[in-house]
Amino acid sequence: MLAAIGRPFRQSFLELLHVLALCVHFIAWGMRPFGRPLPERREFFRRLRQALLGGMLPSLVLGVLIGMGLVFQGITWAGAADQRGLLATVLVTVLVRELAPVLIATLILGRSGIAVAADLGALRATGAERALTLQGVDLVRLYAAPAAVAQSLSCLTLGIIFVAVALVSGSAFAALLGGQSEAILGSLNDVLRAMSPADVVIFPAKLLVTGMLVGAVVAHTPLTAPRNTRTSQLLPACFVRGVLAILTSSVVLSLAV
């Protein structure tokens, strides 16, 4: 009975250690991405284009929508309540520290991470993984590590763009539709001045960490799944695990600060 009760917890703990070990391996790979063999560099730039260019337009649209829904409403209600001095601090806490890393990492997961999981799952299902292993090819170094580093860097870049677009679009809508003649957020200086040293560290750290965890989860799930696992079962599991990893890492980093 004790073994039956403890087996799920032991298995979950081992999977967590495996994911963290993959993150360490990916970080070591990312320390010298341009010194790697040519196939690994090609895979890195391919995944970087897929994640960065593919996620650019959705990030811009998402930034405009958040700017209309959050920043514009914040400017309007802050002006009505005569609490404009607190607006920049609230936006730093809600938009920069909490909302941006979660939204952008989830976007990277759906746009690029699922594609990596599908490719790795197809390699296992078709038996190509065994052929590559016999040739001395490491799937983690050739496919998973370049993809994870590319997703982490893309998450950082798109996160910065998302925050800038949300602030600028929210200020523009406030000036055009809300009748706010004063430039409450006419530039990014208000938000930058409201950011504490901890905010300056936690914002890029969350983006990099969540992007790296996405790469680790989408690599771990197909590589450890049974070979007869269908894609229709693999991809939903990757997405759910990825979202849980993103939310958990965001909460842990926020509590750490």
N, C-alpha and C positions, 0 to 999 in steps of 0.2 A: 504493500500500500504506500509506504513512504517513497519507494522508487517511482511509483506511478504518479504520485503528487509532485515529486521534485523534478521529474524528467522535463516537463515544459520549461520550468525556470532554468534548469541547467542548459537546455538547448538554446534558450533565448540569450543566456549569458555568453555562451560560446559564440553565437552568431554576432553578438555585440563586439566581442573581442576580435572576431575575424574582420568586421567592418572597420574597426579602429586600426587594426594592423594594415589593412588595405590603404587607409588614409595616410599612415606613416610611409608606406611604400610610394604612394603617389606624391607625397611632399618631397621625398628623396629624389624621385624622378624629375619633379618640377624644378629642383635646384639647378639642373643643368640640361634644360630641354633641347638646346641647340647643339649639345655635344653628343647627342644620341645617334644611333644609326639612321640612315636615310629613310627606311620604311616607317620608323617611329616618328620622325619629324614630319613626314608626309601625312601620317594619320593625325598628328597634332594639329597641323594647319587645316586639314579637312574638317575636323571636329570643331575647330575654332570658327571657321566660316559658317558651319552649320548652326552653331549656338549663337554666335554674335550677330551675324547678318540675318539669320532667320528669326532671331528674337528682337531685332531692332524695331520693326514696325509695331508688333504687339506691345512693346515697352512704351513707345511713344503714345499709342492709343490709350493704354492703361494710365499713363501719366496725365493725359488730358482729362480722362474720366475722373481720376482721383482729385485732380486739381479743381474740377467743377464740383465734385461732391463733397470734398473735405476742405480744401484751402479756401475756395470761394465762400462756402458756408461759414467757415471759421472767421474769415475777414468780416462778413456781414454781421454775424452775431457778436463778434468782439467789438465792432463799432457801435452796435445797438446797446451793448451792456457797458460801454466805456471801459473795456478791459483790453485795449490794444497792446498794452505792454506785455501781457502774458501770452499773446498769440504766438510769437516766435518760439517761446519755450515749449508751448503745447505741441506745436508742429515738429519740433526737434524730437520730443518724446514719442509722439504717435506716428508721425510719418517717417522720419529719418531712422529712428532707432528700432521701431517695432514693425511697421507696416511694409516698408520697402524691402528689407531682406526676405521676408516671408513670401511676398508676392512675386518678386523676381526669381527667387529660387524655385518656386512652384512653376513659374513659366519656363525656366530652364529644364526642369524635370519633364514637363510635358512636351516641350519642343525638341530637346536634344537627348535627354536621358532615356526616354522610352525607345528612341531609335537605336541607342547603344545596346539596350537590353534585348531588343529584337534581333540585332545582328549577332550578339553573343549566343542567344538562344538558338538561332538558326545554325550557327557553327556546331553546336553540340548536337542538335537534332539530326543534322545531315551526316554526322561523323567526320566533318572536316577538322574538328578539334583534335581528334586522334591522329589524323594525318599530319597536322601541323606540329603536334607534340613529338611525333616520331622524327620530324625534321629538325627538332631542337628549337622550335618557335614557342615563346612564352606568350600566351594570350593576354596575360595581365600587362606585360610590358609593351606589347605591340598594339593592343586595342584599348584596354581599360585605363591604363595610366595616362596616355595622351588625351583621351576623352575627358577624364576627370580634371586634369590641369586646365584644359581648354574651357570646360564648363565653369570652373572656379574663376578664371580670369574674365570670362564673359559675364558671369554673375556680378562681379565687381563693376565692370564697365557699364552694364545695363542698369545697375542699381543707381549709379551716379547720374546717368542720363534721366532715369525715371524721376528721381527727386527734383532735378533741375526743371524738367518739363512740368511736373505737378505744381511747383511753386510759381513758375512764370505764367502758366496757363490760368491758375487760380487767381493770380493778381490781375491778369488781363481781363478775365470775366468779371471780376469785382469792379474794375474801372469802367467796363463797357455796360454791364447789366445792373450792377448794384449801386451805381451812382457814387462810388467811393472815389472822390477826387484826390484824396491824399494817397500817396504812394506808400501804403502800409508795408507791402512786400515788393516795392518797385525793383529791388535787386536782391541778390542772395546774401547781402551783407547782414541783414537782420537775423537771418537764421544762422549764419556762420558765427556771428557774435554771441548768439544764445547757446552755441554748442560748447560744452565743457570739455576739458581734456579727455575725460572718459568717453564722451560721445564721439570725439574724433577717432578714438581707438576702436570703439565697439562697432561703429558703422561699417568700416571696411572689413573688420574681423568677422562680423556676422556674414557678410556677403561671401567672403572667401571660404569660411568654414562650411556654410550651407551648400555652396557650390561643390566643394570637395566631398561632402557627405552624399550629395546626390550621385556623384560619380562612383563612390564606393558602394552605395546601395544597388545601383543599377548594374554594377559588375558582380557583386556578391550573389544577388538573387538568381540570375541565369546560370552562373558557374557552379552553384551548389544545388540547383534543382535537379530532379531526376531527368534522365535523358528523354523520357517519353512525355515530358510536360508539354502541353500544347501552348501555342502563343496566346490564345484567348485566356488561358489561366496565368501565364507568366506576366504579361504586361499589367493587368490590374494589381497583382501582388507587388510589382515594382513600384507602381504609382502610390499605393497605400503606404508601403514602407518608406518611400521617399518623403511623402508628406509628413509622416510621423517623425522621421529623422529631422526634417526642417523645423518643425514646431518644437521638438525637444531641444535641439541645439540653440534655438532662439531664446527659449525660456532659461536654459542653463547659463548662457552668456549674459542675459539680462540680470539674472540673480547674482552672477559672479561680480558684475560691476556695481 
